[in-house]
Amino acid sequence: MRLRTFGIFSIIMVAVLVALASPRHRPPAQPGDVTALNVTIHEWAVPSKGGHPHDPAVGPDGALWFTEQMANKLGRLDPQTGEIKEYPLPGENAGPHGLTPDNDGNIWFTANFGGYIGKLDPGSGHVDVFKMPSEKVDDPHSLVFDHNGILWFTMQGGNMVGRLNPKSGKVDLQEVPTESALPYGIQINSKGVPIFCELGTHKIGAINPDTLAITDYDLPESARPRRLAIAADDTVYFTDFKGGHLGVLNTSTGVVKMYPSPGGPDSNPYGIAITPDGLVWYSESGVKPNTIIRFDAKTQTFARADIPSGGGVVRNMAASPDGRVYIACSGVDKVGIVQANP
């Protein structure tokens, strides 16, 4: 009887150990595994209630620009005074989503509901509209300029990556090889190659800026990359929204490393950015309140702080040249700035 009992006990223990070894069942980090993040987080309420601020960007003058997806506006915050100015967009509801400035101070944005890419002149408030060349592709999503001034963007529903030449207005589109890949966040590496997340599958893609050929990098099958940031050495850091990891991809070797996020497998890491000092910042949207996480790649350690307002899902981040992190808190209609304390 004792041998039988011991055998059953052994089987149970093996099953438990296997379950605990799986990343999906790994418990959230305990207080000793992650340190307190010493930062100050300032938040400002946007004027339009229900505006749903989606993406932030750093203007050439340090202003915090943001999209208001459900208010059909762009907003500009002066961090020194706290003053916010809103810019209405043409049409009933363009669904402004991503945004980025150009070298002349214009603000480019994706009209996710309107099927176009827009350019706002902050001085006059005038908006130039660049429509998508196909009705099949009507949901431009995230966007970024390369070193030559070409604007690259993803289309989640259209399953494509596109480029826009601001001088000619010409738009080129390339379909992603994987069906329902849901192209999402996109950034440019030091070689001028656009790298993008494929949220619908376990891949990160790279598109050749000359031929538009797409190369895929495989991630662990359970991963679903949503946003990414690229370090100075071209290491790609991405948020694994489904699995609760911070992922690291070396595009030269294809090697991938996954770090469990402090909030656990259901923490839904989302917006991410890298400050000039090489520190990686991201937010966990699946915990309440949402968090700001800082990862030090040199020491491979995490630090964590809660967002005072709760966050309401931080969908994207932008790092300023002086090391601050700009955030947009969609569900609570606020924008914020995260600043490390001395």
C-alpha positions in Angstrom: 0.0 0.0 0.0 2.8 2.4 0.9 4.5 1.7 -2.5 1.3 2.4 -4.3 0.7 5.6 -2.4 4.2 6.7 -3.1 3.8 5.9 -6.8 0.6 8.0 -7.0 2.3 10.8 -5.1 5.3 10.7 -7.5 3.1 10.9 -10.6 1.2 13.9 -9.1 4.5 15.7 -8.3 5.9 15.1 -11.8 2.7 16.6 -13.3 2.9 19.6 -11.0 6.6 20.2 -11.9 5.8 20.0 -15.6 3.0 22.5 -15.3 5.1 24.9 -13.3 7.9 24.6 -15.9 5.7 25.8 -18.6 5.9 29.6 -19.2 2.2 29.9 -19.5 1.8 28.6 -15.9 4.7 30.4 -14.4 3.4 32.6 -11.5 3.8 36.4 -11.6 7.1 37.7 -10.3 7.3 38.0 -6.6 8.5 41.3 -4.8 12.0 39.9 -4.6 12.2 39.2 -8.4 11.4 42.8 -9.6 12.5 46.0 -7.9 10.5 49.2 -7.4 10.9 51.6 -10.4 11.9 55.0 -9.2 10.0 57.3 -11.6 7.6 60.2 -11.6 4.6 59.8 -13.8 2.7 63.0 -14.7 -0.7 62.6 -16.4 -3.0 65.1 -18.1 -6.7 64.6 -19.0 -7.5 65.2 -22.7 -10.2 67.7 -23.3 -12.5 65.4 -25.4 -14.2 63.0 -23.1 -14.2 59.5 -24.7 -11.5 60.6 -27.1 -9.6 57.3 -26.5 -6.0 58.6 -26.9 -4.3 55.8 -28.8 -0.7 56.6 -29.8 1.8 59.2 -28.5 4.7 60.8 -30.4 7.5 63.2 -29.5 7.4 66.5 -31.5 10.5 68.2 -32.7 10.1 70.8 -29.9 9.5 68.1 -27.3 5.7 68.4 -27.3 3.6 65.3 -26.7 1.4 64.6 -29.7 -1.3 62.0 -29.6 -4.2 60.6 -31.6 -7.8 60.7 -30.3 -9.2 57.7 -32.1 -12.8 58.2 -31.1 -12.9 62.0 -31.2 -11.6 62.4 -34.7 -8.8 64.7 -33.5 -5.1 65.0 -32.9 -3.8 66.5 -29.7 -0.7 68.4 -28.7 0.4 68.7 -25.0 3.0 71.3 -24.0 4.8 69.5 -21.1 6.0 72.8 -19.6 2.6 74.4 -19.2 0.2 71.4 -19.4 -1.7 73.2 -22.2 -3.4 70.9 -24.7 -4.5 72.0 -28.1 -6.7 69.8 -30.3 -6.8 69.6 -34.1 -10.1 68.3 -35.7 -9.6 66.1 -38.7 -11.7 66.0 -41.9 -14.5 63.6 -42.3 -17.0 62.1 -39.8 -14.6 59.8 -38.0 -11.2 59.0 -39.5 -10.2 56.9 -36.5 -6.7 58.4 -36.1 -4.5 55.6 -34.8 -0.7 56.0 -35.2 1.3 59.2 -35.7 4.8 60.4 -36.2 6.4 63.8 -37.0 8.5 64.6 -40.1 11.6 66.8 -40.2 9.6 69.8 -41.0 7.3 69.6 -38.0 4.3 68.2 -39.8 2.4 65.4 -38.0 1.6 62.3 -40.1 -1.1 59.9 -38.9 -3.0 56.8 -40.0 -6.7 57.2 -40.4 -7.6 53.6 -39.4 -11.3 54.1 -40.0 -11.0 56.5 -42.9 -8.7 54.5 -45.1 -6.0 57.1 -45.6 -2.8 58.6 -44.3 -2.9 62.2 -43.3 -0.4 65.0 -42.8 -1.3 67.8 -40.4 0.3 71.2 -40.6 0.2 72.4 -37.0 0.5 76.0 -38.0 -2.5 76.2 -40.2 -4.4 73.1 -39.1 -4.6 72.0 -42.7 -4.6 68.2 -43.4 -3.4 66.6 -46.6 -5.0 63.3 -47.3 -3.3 60.3 -49.1 -5.9 57.6 -49.8 -5.1 54.0 -50.0 -4.9 52.7 -53.7 -7.2 49.8 -53.0 -10.6 49.4 -51.3 -9.3 46.1 -50.0 -6.8 47.9 -47.9 -8.6 50.5 -45.9 -7.2 50.3 -42.4 -3.7 51.8 -42.2 -2.5 51.1 -38.7 1.1 52.0 -37.4 3.7 54.1 -39.3 7.3 55.2 -39.2 9.7 57.2 -41.3 12.9 55.6 -42.6 16.2 57.5 -43.0 15.3 58.6 -46.5 12.0 60.2 -45.6 9.8 57.3 -46.9 6.9 56.6 -44.7 6.3 52.9 -43.9 3.0 51.6 -42.4 1.1 48.4 -41.6 -2.4 47.4 -42.4 -3.8 45.0 -39.8 -7.0 43.9 -41.5 -5.6 44.2 -45.0 -2.6 42.0 -44.1 -0.2 44.2 -45.9 2.8 46.5 -45.4 2.9 49.7 -47.4 5.2 52.7 -48.1 4.3 56.2 -49.0 6.6 58.7 -50.8 5.6 62.0 -49.4 7.1 63.9 -52.4 5.1 62.1 -55.0 2.2 60.8 -53.0 2.8 57.3 -54.5 1.7 54.4 -52.3 3.1 50.8 -52.8 1.6 47.8 -51.0 3.0 44.4 -50.3 1.0 41.5 -49.0 2.4 39.6 -46.0 3.0 35.9 -47.0 1.3 34.5 -43.8 -2.5 34.6 -44.0 -4.2 36.6 -41.3 -0.8 37.7 -40.0 -2.3 41.0 -38.7 0.7 43.3 -39.3 0.9 45.6 -36.3 3.8 47.6 -34.8 6.6 48.7 -37.1 10.0 50.3 -36.7 13.2 50.9 -38.8 16.6 49.4 -37.9 19.9 51.1 -38.5 20.2 49.6 -41.9 17.0 51.2 -43.0 15.0 48.0 -43.0 11.4 48.1 -41.7 10.8 45.4 -39.0 7.1 44.7 -38.1 5.1 42.5 -35.7 2.7 39.9 -37.0 0.1 39.8 -34.2 -2.0 37.0 -35.8 0.9 34.5 -35.7 4.2 33.7 -34.1 6.4 35.8 -36.4 8.2 39.1 -36.9 8.7 40.3 -40.4 11.3 42.4 -42.2 10.6 44.0 -45.6 13.3 44.8 -48.1 13.1 48.6 -48.7 14.1 48.1 -52.4 12.4 44.9 -53.5 9.6 44.8 -50.9 10.3 41.1 -50.3 9.3 40.0 -46.8 11.4 37.8 -44.6 9.8 36.2 -41.5 11.5 35.3 -38.2 9.9 32.5 -36.3 9.1 33.0 -32.6 7.9 30.4 -30.1 4.5 29.1 -31.4 2.6 30.5 -28.4 4.0 34.1 -28.9 1.9 36.9 -30.4 4.1 40.0 -30.9 2.2 43.3 -30.8 4.7 46.2 -30.5 8.4 46.4 -30.9 11.4 48.7 -30.3 14.8 48.4 -31.9 18.0 49.0 -29.9 21.1 50.8 -31.3 22.7 47.5 -32.1 19.6 46.4 -34.0 18.4 44.0 -31.4 14.6 43.8 -31.6 12.6 43.9 -28.4 9.0 43.0 -28.6 6.0 42.6 -26.4 4.4 39.1 -26.5 0.8 40.2 -25.8 -0.7 36.7 -25.6 2.0 34.9 -23.6 3.1 37.6 -21.2 6.7 37.9 -22.2 9.3 40.5 -23.2 10.9 39.0 -26.3 14.3 39.6 -27.8 15.1 38.8 -31.4 18.6 38.9 -33.0 17.8 39.4 -36.7 21.3 38.4 -37.7 21.1 35.0 -36.2 17.4 34.5 -35.8 17.9 33.6 -32.1 15.0 34.5 -29.8 14.9 34.8 -26.1 11.8 35.2 -24.0 11.7 36.8 -20.6 8.5 36.3 -18.5 7.0 39.6 -17.7 6.8 40.5 -14.0 2.9 40.5 -14.1 2.7 36.9 -15.2 1.3 35.1 -18.3 -1.9 37.1 -18.4 -0.1 40.5 -18.1 -0.6 41.4 -21.8 2.5 43.5 -22.4 1.7 46.1 -25.0 3.3 49.5 -25.7 7.1 49.6 -25.7 10.0 52.0 -26.3 13.8 52.2 -25.8 15.4 55.4 -24.3 18.7 56.7 -25.5 20.5 55.0 -22.6 19.4 51.6 -24.0 16.9 50.8 -21.3 13.7 49.1 -22.5 10.3 50.4 -21.3 6.9 48.8 -21.7 3.5 48.6 -20.1 1.5 45.6 -18.9 -2.1 46.1 -20.0 -3.6 43.0 -18.5 -3.0 43.9 -14.8 -4.8 46.5 -12.7 -3.5 49.1 -12.4 -1.5 48.9 -15.6 2.2 49.0 -15.0 5.3 50.7 -16.4 8.1 48.1 -16.6 11.8 48.9 -17.2 14.2 46.2 -18.4 17.9 46.6 -18.2 19.4 44.4 -20.8 22.9 44.6 -19.3 21.8 43.1 -15.9 18.7 41.4 -17.3 16.6 42.8 -14.4 13.2 44.3 -14.2 11.8 47.3 -12.3 8.1 48.1 -12.0 5.8 51.0 -11.2 2.0 51.4 -11.2 0.4 54.0 -13.4 -1.5 56.4 -11.1 -4.7 56.6 -13.2 -4.7 52.9 -13.8 -3.7 53.3 -17.4 -6.7 52.0 -19.2 -4.4 50.2 -21.6 -1.2 51.9 -22.8 -1.2 50.9 -26.5 2.0 52.6 -27.5 5.0 54.6 -26.1 7.5 57.0 -27.5 10.9 57.8 -26.0 12.2 61.4 -26.0 15.8 62.4 -26.8 16.3 63.3 -23.1 15.2 59.9 -21.8 11.5 60.5 -20.9 8.8 58.1 -22.0 5.5 59.5 -23.4 2.4 57.4 -23.0 -1.3 57.5 -24.0 -3.8 55.9 -21.6 -6.8 55.0 -23.8 -9.4 53.9 -21.3 -9.0 56.8 -18.9 -8.6 59.6 -21.5 -5.2 60.7 -20.3 -1.7 61.2 -21.7 1.4 61.0 -19.6 5.1 61.4 -19.2 7.3 59.0 -17.3 10.5 60.4 -16.0 13.3 58.6 -14.1 14.1 60.2 -10.8 17.8 60.9 -9.9 
